């Protein structure tokens, strides 16, 4: 019989904390997901749980990578150095299979609690007679969003492997140019790769948490509105110095509650994360010969959302000027009518 290891015990404790902790953390009375600070705290909680869920596998992979990078660099040929770096950084790219199920489980638990919390907050804030329970679409959307995010976690580890390979090559090359021995190069590799790995992991999972929390909050709010008989809602943006052009343009626009829920139902019915991106795309900003414009992607094609004639980014309480903008129906058909419009989006929806 195989004896349990320390890592097995750590994973078990993490699972217990995950399953028992969310109801205590996200359900705290002061974490109102409709309030800015409460929502940010929810995002931080989810981010910490995601980092915690991935930490054992990431830690083991980084230790393995550093072991493989502990070689006598000055004596190796360029080809041999490249082989060592590729083999070592592959340890990072190979952990996605063990991390993604844990990420998905964390997000599902967090989404369930956040939906209940949001419905309760919606009921209290707007005086609506709604029941803070799950509807079929709520559950399906949370599951689909969690699955989509875990799918892209796999891509992230592949991207991280490439980034660490580039960083390792630079450190080794510069170390050899300076005449450093294997120990000094090894020390610099450890310092740089440790810092890069931790910083990237936290930043990435903060982004994942913000997107997932915003989507969960939106579907919970829509579900509550429909139960209360609210047929239309307003997009409400925080209009300050860092608000994007798209969120400024959307502020105050009115959309159909039913059509937005139908869009989420399509998302929930799809098993393909790439289809989800097409159903609820993010909005980007670019420039061409006519000036700045907002767009979303459909495959390789950029679809125009609006021309930015005068941007107000950097200013508070100003919207800016736009032309050739999509109308209500076009925005609804594109799946652009509920937050998040981009990572770290702070917009929400309110009764019309």
Number of C-alpha atoms within 10 A of each C-alpha: 3 4 6 8 9 9 12 12 11 12 19 12 12 18 16 11 12 20 14 12 16 21 16 10 16 26 17 13 11 11 21 22 25 22 13 14 13 17 22 20 18 24 26 16 17 27 24 15 24 26 19 18 23 21 16 17 19 24 15 14 20 19 15 16 22 20 13 16 24 17 16 13 22 18 11 12 10 11 8 12 19 15 11 18 21 21 14 25 26 21 20 25 20 16 18 22 12 13 21 21 17 21 25 24 20 22 28 21 20 29 29 21 18 27 28 21 24 25 27 22 21 25 18 12 10 11 10 18 15 18 13 18 15 15 11 9 20 24 18 19 24 27 19 24 24 25 22 21 20 23 19 16 21 18 13 17 21 18 14 20 21 17 15 21 19 14 17 24 16 13 17 23 17 13 20 15 10 10 12 15 14 19 13 13 25 22 13 16 22 20 10 15 21 15 11 15 19 15 11 13 19 15 14 16 23 22 17 24 27 24 23 26 26 27 23 28 27 24 26 31 26 28 25 26 25 15 14 15 12 17 16 19 22 20 22 21 21 18 22 16 13 12 22 23 24 24 23 24 19 20 18 16 15 18 21 19 24 16 17 22 20 13 20 25 18 16 23 21 14 16 12 14 18 14 16 19 16 16 19 22 20 17 21 18 17 11 11 7 5 9 11 16 22 20 19 20 15 14 11 6 9 12 14 17 24 21 22 24 15 14 18 21 18 13 14 13 14 16 22 16 15 19 12 12 16 14 12 15 13 13 16 17 15 19 20 22 27 29 26 26 25 19 17 19 18 22 24 21 25 18 17 15
